[in-house]
Amino acid sequence: MLRKIVDYQKLNEDILALLVEKFPDGYEDSDVITFRNAKNEVIEAIEIKTEDTVYLVKVGKRLVQAMEDFEVDNDTDDDNIEANIQTEPV
């Protein structure tokens, strides 16, 4: 399985959607993985798995905000879709 370390700024919508799905109420300290990269820097990340890749998404205040913004945007899109659906009486 391929493993990738990804900064939240480089997440595509699919991976961001998986993050929000896996952590709908945000992530806890126990969800965070801490390790050192090749430059011996300490990295904190949360793990998201797809069929062929394990993504280690670097955590920080900006990731939390990106997840919240994504969830709000999707809720608004769902409301717009429902508002555009017209039903006819039977």
C-alpha positions, -999 to 999 in steps of 0.1 A, spaced: 0 0 0 13 34 -9 18 59 19 18 97 14 23 126 38 1 154 27 -4 190 39 -40 200 43 -35 227 16 -28 200 -10 -58 179 -2 -83 172 -30 -120 172 -23 -122 134 -21 -96 131 6 -111 161 25 -145 144 23 -130 112 37 -116 132 66 -149 148 74 -166 114 71 -141 97 94 -140 126 119 -174 143 117 -170 159 152 -132 166 147 -103 144 156 -90 136 191 -55 136 204 -56 98 203 -62 100 165 -29 118 160 2 99 149 35 115 157 67 106 138 99 120 124 103 126 87 135 122 66 147 157 78 143 145 114 114 170 119 85 159 142 53 155 122 18 151 136 -8 136 113 -40 118 111 -44 87 89 -69 83 61 -71 51 41 -83 45 5 -82 12 -14 -46 17 -25 -32 46 -4 -27 55 32 -27 93 36 -10 109 66 -25 144 67 -5 169 87 -26 183 115 -29 219 127 -54 247 133 -57 252 96 -68 216 90 -96 219 115 -108 250 98 -106 234 64 -127 205 76 -153 228 91 -154 249 60 -158 218 38 -186 205 59 -204 239 58 -200 241 20 -214 207 15 -244 213 38 -252 245 18 -249 226 -15 -273 199 -2 -298 226 9 -296 241 -26 -302 208 -43 -333 201 -20 -346 236 -27 -344 230 -65 -363 197 -63 -400 202 -71 -426 176 -62 -459 172 -78 -490 161 -59 -502 126 -67 
